[in-house]
Amino acid sequence: MTSERVPTVDHGALTLGRRLGQGGQGAVHEVTDRRINEADDGGWEVAYKEYNAAVLPQLDAAALAASVALPGELSAAEGRWLCEKTAWPAALVERQGSVSGFLMRRVPDRFLFTLQSLGGTTPGAPRLANLEYLLNSDDYVARIGLSVSERDRLLLLTDLAATLTRLHRIGITVGDLSPKNLLFTTGTPPECFLIDCDAMRLRGTGVLPQAETPDWQIPDGEEKATRASDVYKLALLAVRLFARDQTSRDPAALASVSPELSDLARAGLDPDPARRPSPAQWAEQLAAAATTASTAPAVATPANGGNGTPTPPRQRAGTPGPPGTPGGPGSAPAPNWSAAKALVAVAAVILVIIVAVIGGHSGGGSDQATGSSATPSVSQDDSGGQSPYDGSSGGSDSTPPDDPTPTDSPSDTSPSPTPDPVGDAVVGSCFDDRGTGSQSDLSPTSCTSGAFKVVQVNSATTDLNSCDGVTDSDRSVSSTAHDRVLCLSYLSPGGTAFHARSGDCVYGRGHDTWSEVSCQAGNFKVLATYRGTSDTSKCNSLTHYNESLHMPAGNYSGLDVLLCLSMNYPDDAGYATQRECLLKSGDGPKARFTNVGSCASSNVYVTGRTSTYDDAGFCNQDGWTTWENPDYPRLAYTVCWRPR
């Protein structure tokens, strides 16, 4: 049971709407009858994260309760700030007295954007503006509908550095700091918003075991989720944001922006955590560089030399829908008040940090701020309300806004071609597919986790079965207009083990990333693979089955993978049973035990076994052999034997 002072809601009292997302830990649902901080302009919309059953045994409910209680322990201003910058847990949710998840605020509208297809169409509802979209070429960023300048990039990093400084002061470390957990807006001012806050550590304690996003890991052997690890990943993000690349580690990408930033990045990636600069040092240099950076948004390269179909309109992230109609011919450009206000805001943030460091705690006065409480209260709301994830802005009779997209001149009578992602795709292209099993809805995206990658293009056919047998193909789509089929492979957030087959070997730690690896002692052999299920009872009849791995495929539940696994032990003692005959060769640590299939050809037999590592006492006076993989201690063994 949880403490009475921690806000707690029974699951049965919630009115849940549609599912907003799903990952390896659980699913997020909208909550339609409650608000957080109701005193603040009607309150914030609420989401509920429910953990998967497989995750609950690892959940530290006390740590989650401490996170929920944190805003109430802070000053009013500090608690308010935390809830403005993060989707911080606001209330525990229980099922039959046990924690099943938590409530949090929904992502604010300003951190959503409408992704344009490369052909210029708008494929649907607003989506989260993850920072990973900006780790691509300027041409790609502009073509998907984002308007981002060099100054925007610097100010986004400035805001993140200032946010880390304040989180660290509170006692929070982010841990899995990656562009997947960072949302952004290039509004006024440009800023970030952190999600997946239950993955953070509060005062050194985490709700779940720490995991890291692939390609965003700290150096081997370093403790996860520390201030130093956050700084390391901040440096990685700075490098990649200006390299326009998902995996770069070269600080030279920042040299053309500012030599000081390049030096900071080099120091931030130092293997020695003690040598890394603080986030406050980053904020100071980033803000300085922003004062002289270009405010011109990156533009897309015209695919047709500047004629024909115009480039799709760009948006500021956080303002879903088309931008306002531009001024008429000859109108003077408006002053760049947004950039000026952004720099003032950044300077204010840095000033607050400096004052906080110098001033410390002063006597007297009050920490209570006017406005809403620092503690995010959760209240019921029967009024309904529109979801920020919905693309609609009114009823079916609403008058559409004027189309700001420039039209072709009257003399150009050639119709623009209809964009067709299937027709334009090549091997290596990546897409989001928000369609159903029978109807795909593709929109181009970066080749990151959760996307579908084209692994083969079959021409002169529309037969979806033509992808059968194609390595790693999970889904196929066809185009009658182009007479071709795309074979698509799901890029699983869980790792490359998603495409492992029977006989392959894989390895990972708990709910961390799992990869296909060469078979050797200590990793796992795949005994069987099942699709579209998480029912581990299917594995029970398999010989030597002792571990399972469920890898969900997000919204594509039919592609979910269940792997039935068997630990690869160093020799046959690993699976030997009592009275089984073995051939022992070698002595001491080099001894090896082999089942040769005949007691007559063996020289020892097993007298007992335990799953405890190095338990010689269990064997009394008998000989013994022992082995353990520290990541999976329950699969350790001590096997006792006697000569025949």
N, C-alpha and C positions, 0 to 999 in steps of 0.2 A: 504494500500500500504506500501511497505517497503522502508527503507532508501536507497538512491542511492549508498552509500558507502558500502553497504552489497552486496556481490556477489549474484545475483539472476538470475535464468534461467527459461524460460517458458517451461512448460511440453511438449508442442507441438514440441519444438526444440530438444528433447531428442530422441535418438535411443535406445530403450530398448531391452535387450536380455531376457534370461530366468529368471524365478523367482528363487531367491536363498534361500528364506526362508519366513515364515509367522508366525506371532504371534498374540497376542490379540490386539495390537495397529495398525498393518498394515502388509504390505508385503514389502520385499526387492528384487529389481530387479538389474540385471547387466546393466550397461550403456556401449554400445559398441563404441561410437564415441567421448569419452572425456577422458581426463587425468587430474589428480591433480598433481601440481608441475612438470610441463612438463620439466623444466630445470634440474631436477634430474634424469639422466639416462633414459630419455624418459618419465618420470612421473609414477604415480601410477594409477592402474586401479580403476574404479569408480563404486560405487553402489548407487542406489536411494531407499530411504525409503519413501513409500507413506502411509500416515495415513488412517485408515478406516474412513468412513463417520461419524460413531458414535463417534469417538475420536475427530474430528475437533472442535466441540463446546467447548471442554475443553482445546484446544491448546492455549498456550500463544505465539502468533506469535512474539511479541516483544522480549520475552525471547529467542526464537529460533534464532532470528536475532542477538541478543547480543552474543550468542554462536558462530555463524558464524563469527562475527566480531572480536572475542577475539584474534585469532592468530596474526592478524595485529596490535593489541594494545600491544603485548608483544615484547620483544627484539627478534632479529632474531634467536638467539640460543634457547630461551625459546619456541618460536612458533614452531620451527623445532622439538624440543623435544616432545612437546605436540602431534604433528601429527605423530611422530614415535611410540609413546606409546599407542595411542588411535585411534579409528575410529571417530575422532571429526568432527562435521558438517562443511562442506566446502562451501556450497552454498544453498540458499533457492530455492525451486522449487514452482512455482505458476501455478495455473489454473485460467484463467479469472481474474487475479489480486489478487487472494486469495492464501495464502500459503497452499500447499497440501502435502509437505514433504521436504526432503533435500537430497543433495548429500554428500557422504563421501567416503573416500578411501576404497577400498576392503581390506579384511584381507590379510596380507602378506603370501606368501607361507610357510614361516617357522613355521606358527601357524596352519598348517594343518597336518593331518596324515591319513594313510590308515588303517582302522580298520580291523583286522583279525577276522574271525569267530573262535569259540572255536575249530573247527575241523581243523583249519590251512589254510583255503582258504582265498583269498582276495576278499571281496564281491563287490568292486566297486571303485568309485571315492574317492579322498581325502575328508575328512570332517574336520570341525572345531575341534581343540584340546581343548575342554572345560576342565577346571580344575576338573570338577565333575568326570571325568574318574579316577582320582587318589584317589578319596574317596572310594576306594574299596580295596579288599585284594591284596597282591602282586601277588598271583597266577592269579587272574583275569586280573590285569594290564599287566602282562607279556603275557598272552594268547591272549589278543586283539592286541598285537604287539607293546607295548611300552617298552622302555628301560629306567628305572628310578631308580636312586640310592638315598640313604639317603641324600647325599650331594646335589643332584639335587633338592630334596624337600626343603632343607634349603635355597638354592640359589634362588629358585623361590619365596619363601616367602620374602627373603631379597630384591629382586627386587621390589616386590609389596609394601613392607613397604617404600622403598625409593621413589617409584612412588607416594604413598599417601602423603608423606611428601612434595613433590614438587607440587602436585596438590593443597594441602591445602594452600600452600604459594601463589599460583596463585589466590586462591579464589574459587576453585572447590571442592565440596564434592560429593562422588560417590552415596551415598544413598543406592541403591539396590546392595550392594556389595555381590555377591554370585558367586559360581563356574560356573553358567550358563553364566555370563557376563564377565568371565575371561578366556582368552586363554593362552596357554603356549607353550614353546619350551624348550627342554633340550639340545639345541645346545650350541654354545659357544658365549656368556655365556647363561645359563638358564635365561629366562625372561618371563614376562607376557605382554599381550596386552588386553586393555579394550575395550569392545564394548557396545552398547546401551547407548551411551554418551548423547543422548537427555533425558535420565532419570536422569542425574546428575543435581546438582544445581550449578549455577554460581552466586557467591556473594549473596547467600541466596534465589535466585529465580529459580524456575523450569519451564520447558517447559510444563509439564503435572503434574497432581496430583501424589504425591509420592506413589509408591507401593512397596511391599516387597515380595521376594520369600518365599514360605512356608518353615518353619523350619530355616529361616534366619532372623527372626524378632528380633528387639530390644525390651527391656522390655516395657511392657504396660505403656502408659502415657508419654513416652520419645519422644521428637521431632525427626522426621525422617530427614535423609540427613544432619547430622551435622558431624563435625570432630570426636566428641565422638562416634557417631553411626558407623562411618567407622572403628574406632579402635575396637569397640565391635565385629564387623563382621570379622575383621582381626584376632582377638583372636579365634573366632569360627573356622575360616578356618585353623588356625595353629593346633588347637586341632584335627580337623577332618582329616586333611591331614596326621597326624602321627598316628591317631587311625585307619586309613583306614576305615572310617565309615561316613555315610551321615548325622547322627543326633547326634553324641556324643557331650556332653558338659563338659566332665571330663578333666580338665587340667593335670591329672596324665598321660595322653597319651604322654606328652612331657617330663616327668620326666627322662625317660631313655635316652633321647637325651641330655637334659641339664636341671638341676634343675632351672637355671636362667630363661629358657624359660617357664618352668612350672609355675614359680612365675609370670612371665609377663602375661601368659594366665589367671591365676586366677585374677590378677588385671584388665586385659582387659575386663573380664566378670562381673566386679563389677557393681551392679545396679546403683551406684552413678557415673555419667559420669565424675565428677571432679577427681575421683581417678584412672582413666584409664591412662596407659602409652601412650606416643606419638608414632607414627610410627617410628620416628628416633631412639627411644630407642629399638624398636623391631629390626630395621635394624642392629644396633650395635651388639646385642646379637646373632642374627641369623648368621651374618657373622663370628662371633667368633666361634660358634658351627660348622660351615661348614668346618673350617680348619682341624678338626680332624674327620669329618664324613666319613663313608664308601663311596667309589666310585664304589662299585660293584653293578651292576644293579640287581634288584630283578628278580628271575627266576620262571618259572611255574613249578608246581609239575607234574612230568610225570604221565599221566593217566594210563599207562600200565607198571609201574615199570621200565621204561627206555628202553623198547624194542618196536619194531614196528614203528609206525608213529612218526617221530621226532616232537619236539615242533616247532610251527611256528616261523619264524624269527622275531626278535624284531626290532623296528625302534626307532630312536630318533624322538620325535614329531617335526614336521616341516621339515622333509625330506621324503615326500611321495614316496612310492615305496619301493622295496626291498633294504636292506643295501648292501654295497659293499662286494665283495668276500673276506672271511677271508684269512689270510696267510696260507701257507702250513704247513705240519707237522714239528714240531721242530722249527718253527719260534719264535723268542723272542718276548715277549709282547712289544708293543710300549709304550713309556713314556706317562703319562697322561697329555699331554699339555693342553687339554680342561679344565680340572679341575683347573690347575694353572692359565690359562688365565681368567677363570671365577672368581676366587678369586681376581685377580688383578682388574678386572672390578668392582667387588663389593666394594673393598676398595676405588676405585676411586670415586664411587658414594657417599659413606659415606663421603669421604674427601670433595667432592663438597658441600654436605649438611652442614658440619661443617663450611667450609669457608664462605658459604652464610650466616649462622647464625651469625658468628663472624664479618665478614667484613661489612655486610650491604651494603649500597650504597656508592660508592666512587666517588669523583669528577673527572671530565675530562674523557678522553678515549671515546671509542665508543662501542655500543652494537651490531654493525653490524658484522655479521659473514660472512665469505666467503661461497660460494656455493649458494644453492637455497634460495629463499625468505622465511621468516617465515610465510607469508600469503599463504595458499594453493590455488594457482590460479587454476581455472578449464578451460581446453582448449579442443577444439574438436580434434578428432583423427580419420582419415579415414583409418588408416592402419589395423584395426581389431586387432587381437591378441588372444592368447590362454588364456582361463580362468583358474585360479589356481584351480578351482573346478572340472575341467575336469581331468579324470584319464589318458587320452592318452597323450603321449609325442611325437607323430609324426604321419605320415600318416599310412595307412593300410599296406604299404610295409616296414615299419620300421623293422629293425632287433631287435628281443627281446634281452635284456641283458642276460648274463650268469646267470643261476639259482644258487644262493648261498646256497640253502637249501641242507644239506647233504642228500645223498641217502642211502637206506638200503644196506647192504652188499649183494654180489651176492648169498650167501648161503641162504638168506631169500627170499623164493619164494612166500610167502603168500602176496596177494595183500592187500594194506591198504584199510580199509573201507571208503566208500564215506561219508563225513560228512553230516548229515541230522538234522538240527535244530529241525524239528518237531519230529523226532524219539527220540531225546535225551531230549526233554523238559519235565518238571514236573510242577505241579501247583506251581505258584510263580515265574517261570522263566520269564524273560523279554526280549523283542526283539524290534529292529527297523524293520519296514516293509516298504521297499521302492518299493514295487510292485504296481500292479494295482488292480482294483476291481476283476478281474478274475485270476490274477497270483500274488502270494505273493513272496517276496524276503526278507527272514528273516535273521537277523544277531544278535547274542546275545548282550545285552547291560545291563547297570545298570537300576534298577527299579526307574527311575526318570521321571519327567514330559516329555510327548511327546512319551514315550515308550508304548508298548503293553504288558500287563501282562497276563499270562496264569491263567485263573480262573477255568477251568475244562478241563480234558482230557477224550475224549470219545474213548474207544477202540473198536476194531472189527467192525469198520465202517469207511467209507469215505464220509458219507452224511453230507455236510456242514450245512444242516438244523437241524442237531442234536443239535446245540447250541441254537436253538430257545427256548426262555423261560429261559435260564440260566441267573441268576442275573448279571447285569452289562456287559454282553457279547456284544461286538460291532462288532466283525469280527471273522470269522472262517477260518481255513486253514487245509488242509488234507494231508496225506501222504499215497499213495498206497503201498509203500514199507513196511510201519509199520502198515498199516491198522488202522489208528487212526485219530482223528480230535482234533485240539486245539481250544478251545473257548477263545478268546482274549478280554481283556478289555483295552480301551484306558485310559492312565493316563493323564488326562487333566491338562495343566498348570493353567487352570482357577479354579481348585478345584473340590471337590467331588460333587458339584451341577450338574456337567456334567451328572451324572447318576440319577438325581432326576426324579420322576414320578409324575403324576397328584395326588394331595392330599398331597404330601410331602411338607415340609417347608425348606426354604433355606435362607441364608443371606450372604451379602457381601457389600462392599462399592464401588460403581461405577465400575471401571475396575480392582479392587483388586480381590483377591481370594474369590470365593463363595463356601460355604459349606452347606451340608445338616445338619439341626439342628432340635431340638424339637420345635414343634409349640408353639408360645407364642406371646403376643403383641409386635409389633415392628419388627418382621421379616415377610417373605413373604410366602404365600401359592402358590404352583404351580397349576395353572388352567389347563394348557395344555402343552404338549411337542411336538415339531416338529423337525424332522431330515432333514439335508441337505438344510437348508434355513436360511436366516436372515431376511425374510420378516415379519416385525412386524404387518403388516395389518391383518395377520391371527388371531391376538389376539383381534382385535377391537370389535368383536361381543360378547366377553365373559363377563359375568356379573362380575362387580367389578374389571375388569382388569385396572391396573394403573401403571404397570412397566413391562419391558421386559428385558431379558438377552440373548444375543447371545454369545455362547461359541464356537469359531472356533476350528477345530481339525487339525490345521497345514495343511499339504499337503493332508489330507484325507477329502476333503470338503463334501463328502457324509455323513460324520459322524457329521458334524456341528450340534450343538444343539441350538434351540430357546426355551426359557422358557417364557410362559406368566404368569405373577405373579400378585398377589393381596395382598396388605398390610393387615397384621393381626392387626386390631384395637382392643383396649381394650374392646369395647362393640359395640352395634348396632348403636350408634350415629355416628360412623365413616362413615357409608354408608347411613345414613338417609337423606332423601330428604324433601323439604319443604312440610308441611302439613301432613307428616307421623306421625302416632300415635305410641307412645312408652310408656313402663311401666318404670317409674323412681322409683328406690329403693335407700335408703340411701341419705345422704346430704353432701354438701361440696365436698371435694376431693374424698370421698368414694362413691359418687353417681354413680349409674350404670343405663344404659338405655338398655332396651330389647324390641325388636319387637316381640310381642306375637301373631301377626296376626289378632288382632281385636281391633278396636278403643274402643269398649265397655269395654274391659278389660284393657285399657290403662289409664293413668292419666295425660299425657302431649302430646303436639303435637309440631312439629318443625315449627318455624316461619322464619328461615333463616339459612344460613351457609356461611362461608368464609374459604378459604384455609390459612388464616393468623392465626398464633398461638397466643393465649392469647389476642384476640381482643374483650374485653368486650364492648367497645364503639360501636362496630358494632351492638350489640344486643339492644342498648338503655336501656329500663327498663325491658326487658325480662330476664328470667333466661338464663344461658349459661353454656356450658361445653367445654373444650378445651383439645387438646392432640397434641404432636409432637414427632417424631423421629428426633433428630438433624442431623442425616446423610441424611435424606430425607425431608428437610423442605417443599418442594412443596406438600407433602402428609399430611401436618398438617391440623388441622381444628379447628374452633370455631363454635359450633352449638348452635343456639338460640332456646328457648322453652318457652311455656306458659302452665299453668295448663288447663286441659279440664273442 
